[in-house]
């Protein structure tokens, strides 16, 4: 027994030693103070709960001993959900809009390097080494670009790193890349489209200039639909007064109807107003606007209907409105049955008091999740409560 106890303690010791990245369990200000005191850089895994690559990094890469040994000895490590708590402000401050993003920040809170995406062990260790090498940090890469670097892979990587934080610069980088190699690949297209978020900036000009290349990959109808969406979004942004928290409807309709029908313009403005009401937690107005918007669901996508139905489940208590949301969720299922929308139907049935149908739909949701290898723990809790 004594030998077994000794062996057991040794085994536990080995497990404890062979750990991956040790993330700090404290707030960001405390983490920065610790980094400053120890003269280290902070490594931030900027993630979200819904991000697939984030989960794979946490499962496959962060627990590796080689990764843990390096990151634990060289950095103060933080793992922060960008959609909760202080993560929301951190995401705004550092312009985190793609996940996972890896931030390297000094003790003064200044970003020294960043990168992103799922990568294997070797590349993830190289990220760390680059962050410690001033000649390989983002600032140095920008200087290299300004000196005329034309290597396509370098340009692609630099565009990826700056597309969400400095879109004007990223547009310049991609413009140089496209002039070097006019044949755009899938990744080039994705960067170009994700960078085009307004009809005012350099990305939109690039988007227009490269139309012939884009429609070789995507139908021209998709290009035109995206173009409409970008122009509409820009007008909506310009029509909104952040101080009064209100829209200039007259301005919006005057500009939008230059390329949208009256019905399309009304729907676009209605969706924008409902989104802002939801973000402002003005659920009474959100409920009213959404009920008007989704009287006709024929043109709404499955995901769109599921999203508004779930928002009603979480934030609305009027029974008649919840019953309407149940119709939206069931319409979402008809258009594209999946775990998410069947789970929404189950939860809505439960909220309106129909336990029998809630159970049937919860069981269906769990079966769909199992078939796709998805996490169904929340639905299982619902089922157990019925």
C-alpha positions in Angstrom: 0.0 0.0 0.0 2.8 2.3 0.9 4.5 1.6 -2.5 1.2 2.3 -4.3 0.9 5.6 -2.4 4.4 6.7 -3.4 3.9 5.7 -7.0 0.6 7.5 -7.0 2.2 10.7 -5.7 4.9 10.5 -8.2 2.4 10.0 -11.0 0.4 13.1 -9.9 3.7 15.0 -9.7 4.5 14.1 -13.3 1.1 15.2 -14.4 1.4 18.5 -12.6 4.8 19.1 -14.1 3.7 18.2 -17.7 1.2 20.9 -17.9 0.3 23.2 -20.8 -0.2 27.0 -20.6 -1.0 28.3 -17.2 -3.6 31.1 -17.5 -3.9 33.7 -14.8 -7.1 33.8 -12.8 -7.4 37.5 -12.2 -8.5 40.7 -13.9 -6.6 42.3 -16.8 -5.3 45.3 -14.7 -3.7 42.9 -12.2 -2.2 40.8 -15.1 -0.7 43.9 -16.7 0.7 45.0 -13.3 2.3 41.5 -12.8 3.8 41.7 -16.3 5.3 45.1 -15.6 6.8 44.0 -12.3 8.3 40.8 -13.9 9.3 42.7 -17.1 7.4 40.2 -19.2 4.9 40.5 -22.1 1.3 39.4 -21.6 0.0 36.8 -24.0 -3.8 37.0 -24.4 -5.9 34.3 -26.0 -8.8 36.4 -27.2 -11.6 33.9 -27.8 -15.3 33.4 -27.9 -17.4 30.5 -26.7 -18.8 29.8 -30.1 -15.5 29.8 -32.0 -14.6 26.4 -33.3 -10.9 27.0 -33.9 -10.7 28.5 -30.3 -12.0 25.3 -28.9 -9.5 23.2 -31.0 -6.6 25.4 -29.8 -7.7 24.9 -26.2 -8.0 21.1 -26.7 -5.0 20.4 -28.9 -2.3 23.1 -28.5 -2.5 24.9 -25.2 -2.2 21.7 -23.1 1.1 20.6 -24.8 4.1 20.5 -22.5 6.4 22.2 -25.0 3.9 25.0 -25.4 3.3 25.3 -21.7 7.1 25.3 -20.9 7.7 28.2 -23.3 4.7 30.4 -22.7 4.8 29.9 -18.9 8.4 30.9 -18.7 8.3 33.8 -21.1 4.9 35.4 -20.7 2.1 36.2 -18.3 -0.8 34.3 -19.9 -4.4 35.4 -20.0 -7.5 33.7 -21.5 -10.3 36.2 -22.1 -13.7 35.8 -23.6 -14.1 38.8 -25.9 -17.9 38.9 -25.5 -18.2 38.8 -21.7 -17.2 41.1 -18.8 -14.0 43.2 -19.3 -13.4 41.2 -22.5 -15.9 43.5 -24.4 -13.8 46.6 -23.7 -10.5 44.8 -24.3 -11.9 43.7 -27.8 -12.8 47.3 -28.6 -9.5 48.7 -27.3 -7.3 46.3 -29.4 -9.7 45.9 -32.3 -10.3 42.2 -31.9 -12.8 41.1 -34.5 -11.6 37.7 -35.6 -11.2 34.6 -33.5 -9.0 33.3 -32.1 -6.7 36.4 -32.0 -3.5 36.2 -30.0 -2.4 39.5 -28.5 1.0 40.2 -27.1 0.9 43.3 -24.8 3.5 44.9 -22.7 3.1 45.9 -19.0 2.0 49.4 -20.1 -0.9 47.9 -22.0 0.6 48.6 -25.4 0.2 46.0 -28.1 3.6 44.8 -29.4 2.5 41.9 -31.7 -0.6 39.9 -32.7 -1.5 37.0 -34.8 -4.6 34.8 -35.3 -6.2 31.5 -36.2 -5.7 27.8 -35.5 -2.1 26.7 -35.9 -0.1 23.6 -35.0 2.5 23.4 -32.2 5.5 24.6 -34.3 3.8 27.7 -35.6 2.3 28.6 -32.2 5.8 28.5 -30.6 7.1 30.6 -33.5 4.4 33.2 -32.7 5.9 33.5 -29.2 9.4 33.9 -30.5 8.3 36.5 -33.0 6.6 38.5 -30.3 9.9 38.7 -28.3 11.9 39.7 -31.4 11.5 43.4 -32.2 12.6 42.7 -35.8 9.6 40.4 -36.3 6.9 42.2 -34.5 4.0 43.9 -36.3 5.6 47.3 -36.2 8.7 45.9 -37.9 6.6 44.1 -40.5 4.8 47.4 -41.3 8.2 49.1 -41.8 9.3 46.3 -44.0 6.2 46.9 -46.2 6.9 50.6 -46.3 10.4 49.9 -47.6 8.8 48.1 -50.6 8.6 44.4 -49.7 6.7 42.5 -52.4 6.8 38.9 -51.4 3.2 37.6 -51.8 3.2 35.4 -48.7 4.6 38.3 -46.6 1.9 40.6 -48.0 -0.9 38.1 -47.4 0.2 37.6 -43.8 0.5 41.3 -43.1 -2.9 42.0 -44.5 -4.4 39.3 -42.3 -2.8 40.8 -39.2 -4.0 44.4 -39.9 -7.3 43.9 -41.6 -9.4 44.6 -38.5 -7.2 47.1 -36.8 -6.0 49.3 -39.7 -8.1 48.6 -42.7 -6.7 51.4 -44.7 -3.2 50.0 -44.3 -4.4 46.5 -45.0 -6.0 47.7 -48.3 -2.7 49.2 -49.4 -1.0 45.8 -48.6 -3.6 43.8 -50.6 -3.4 46.3 -53.5 0.3 45.7 -53.8 -0.2 41.9 -53.5 -2.9 41.9 -56.3 -0.7 44.0 -58.5 2.1 41.5 -58.0 -0.2 38.5 -58.6 -3.6 39.4 -60.2 -4.9 35.9 -59.8 -6.9 36.0 -56.5 -7.2 32.8 -54.6 -10.0 31.9 -52.1 -8.2 33.4 -49.1 -7.5 36.7 -51.0 -11.3 36.9 -51.8 -12.2 36.3 -48.2 -9.9 39.0 -47.0 -11.1 41.4 -49.6 -14.7 40.8 -48.7 -14.2 40.8 -44.9 -12.2 44.1 -45.2 -14.9 45.9 -47.2 -17.1 47.1 -44.4 -17.9 50.6 -45.7 -18.4 52.2 -49.1 -16.2 55.2 -47.9 -12.8 53.6 -47.6 -9.9 52.2 -49.6 -11.2 48.6 -49.3 -14.4 49.5 -51.2 -12.4 51.0 -54.0 -10.4 47.8 -54.2 -13.6 45.8 -54.1 -14.9 47.8 -57.1 -11.6 47.6 -59.0 -11.4 43.8 -58.6 -15.0 43.1 -59.6 -13.9 41.1 -62.7 -11.7 38.9 -60.5 -14.4 38.4 -57.8 -17.1 37.3 -60.2 -14.8 34.6 -61.6 -15.3 32.9 -58.2 -18.7 34.2 -57.0 -21.8 34.8 -59.1 -22.3 38.5 -60.2 -25.6 38.4 -58.4 -23.8 37.7 -55.1 -21.4 40.5 -55.8 -24.2 42.9 -56.4 -26.0 41.8 -53.2 -22.9 42.3 -51.2 -22.4 45.7 -52.8 -25.9 46.7 -51.8 -25.3 45.5 -48.3 -22.1 47.5 -47.9 -23.7 50.7 -49.3 -26.8 50.3 -47.1 -24.7 49.7 -44.0 -22.7 52.9 -44.7 -25.8 55.0 -45.1 -27.3 53.5 -41.9 -24.1 54.4 -40.0 -24.2 58.0 -41.4 -27.9 58.3 -40.6 -27.5 57.4 -36.9 -26.8 60.2 -34.4 -24.8 58.6 -31.5 -25.6 61.5 -29.2 -29.4 61.5 -29.6 -29.4 57.7 -30.3 -31.8 58.3 -33.1 -31.9 57.9 -36.9 -32.4 60.6 -39.5 -35.1 58.6 -41.5 -35.4 61.3 -44.2 -31.7 61.2 -45.0 -31.6 57.4 -45.0 -34.6 57.0 -47.3 -33.3 59.7 -49.7 -29.9 58.0 -50.0 -31.0 54.3 -49.8 -33.7 54.6 -52.5 -31.1 55.5 -55.0 -30.3 51.7 -55.2 -33.0 50.0 -53.0 -36.7 49.7 -53.4 -38.9 51.4 -50.8 -39.7 48.0 -49.2 -36.0 47.1 -49.1 -35.1 50.4 -47.5 -37.9 50.1 -44.9 -36.8 46.6 -44.0 -33.1 47.6 -43.7 -33.9 50.6 -41.4 -36.2 48.4 -39.3 -33.6 45.7 -38.8 -31.0 48.4 -37.9 -33.3 49.9 -35.4 -34.2 46.6 -33.8 -30.6 45.6 -33.5 -29.8 48.8 -31.7 -32.8 48.4 -29.5 -31.6 44.9 -28.6 -28.0 46.1 -27.8 -29.5 48.9 -25.7 -31.6 46.3 -23.8 -34.7 48.2 -24.9 -36.6 44.9 -25.1 -40.1 46.5 -25.4 -39.1 48.4 -28.5 -37.1 45.4 -29.8 -40.2 43.2 -29.5 -42.4 45.8 -31.3 -40.0 46.3 -34.1 -39.3 42.6 -34.6 -43.0 41.7 -34.7 -43.5 44.3 -37.5 -40.4 43.1 -39.4 -41.2 39.4 -39.4 -44.9 39.5 -40.4 -43.7 37.9 -43.6 -40.9 35.4 -43.2 -40.7 34.2 -46.8 -37.4 36.0 -47.5 -35.8 35.5 -44.1 -33.1 32.9 -43.8 -33.2 30.0 -41.4 -30.4 31.5 -39.3 -32.1 34.9 -39.2 -35.4 33.5 -38.0 -33.7 31.3 -35.4 -31.7 34.3 -34.1 -34.8 36.5 -33.6 -36.8 33.6 -32.1 -34.0 33.0 -29.6 -33.8 36.7 -28.7 -37.5 36.6 -27.9 -37.0 33.5 -25.7 -34.3 35.3 -23.7 -35.8 38.7 -23.5 -39.6 38.8 -24.1 -42.3 37.6 -21.7 -45.5 38.5 -23.6 -47.2 35.1 -24.3 -48.6 36.1 -27.7 -45.2 37.3 -28.8 -43.5 34.1 -27.6 -46.0 32.1 -29.6 -45.1 34.2 -32.7 -41.4 33.5 -32.0 -42.3 29.8 -31.8 -43.7 30.1 -35.4 -40.5 31.8 -36.5 -38.4 29.0 -34.9 -40.4 26.3 -36.6 -40.1 28.1 -39.9 -36.4 28.2 -39.4 -36.4 24.4 -38.9 -38.4 23.9 -42.1 -35.8 25.9 -44.0 -32.8 24.1 -42.5 -33.2 21.8 -39.6 -30.3 21.8 -37.2 -29.4 21.5 -33.5 -29.6 25.2 -32.8 -33.1 25.9 -34.1 -34.6 22.7 -32.7 -33.2 23.6 -29.3 -34.8 27.1 -29.7 -38.2 25.4 -30.4 -37.8 23.3 -27.3 -37.0 26.3 -25.1 -39.9 28.3 -26.5 -42.4 25.5 -25.9 -41.1 25.3 -22.4 -41.5 29.0 -21.8 -45.1 29.1 -23.1 -45.9 26.2 -20.8 -46.2 23.3 -23.2 -44.0 20.8 -21.4 -44.9 17.9 -23.7 -43.8 19.5 -26.9 -40.8 21.0 -25.1 -39.7 17.4 -24.3 -40.3 16.1 -27.8 -38.2 18.9 -29.4 -35.5 18.7 -26.7 -35.0 15.0 -27.5 -34.9 15.8 -31.2 -32.3 18.6 -30.6 -30.1 16.2 -28.6 -30.2 13.5 -31.4 -29.2 16.1 -34.0 -26.4 17.3 -31.8 -25.1 13.8 -31.2 -25.1 13.1 -35.0 -22.9 16.2 -35.6 -20.7 15.8 -32.5 -22.1 19.1 -31.0 -22.3 20.1 -27.3 -25.9 19.5 -26.1 -25.4 19.9 -22.3 -27.8 22.9 -22.1 -30.6 21.0 -23.9 -29.9 18.0 -21.6 -30.4 20.3 -18.6 -33.7 21.5 -20.1 -34.8 17.9 -20.7 -34.0 16.8 -17.2 -36.1 19.7 -15.8 -39.2 18.7 -17.7 
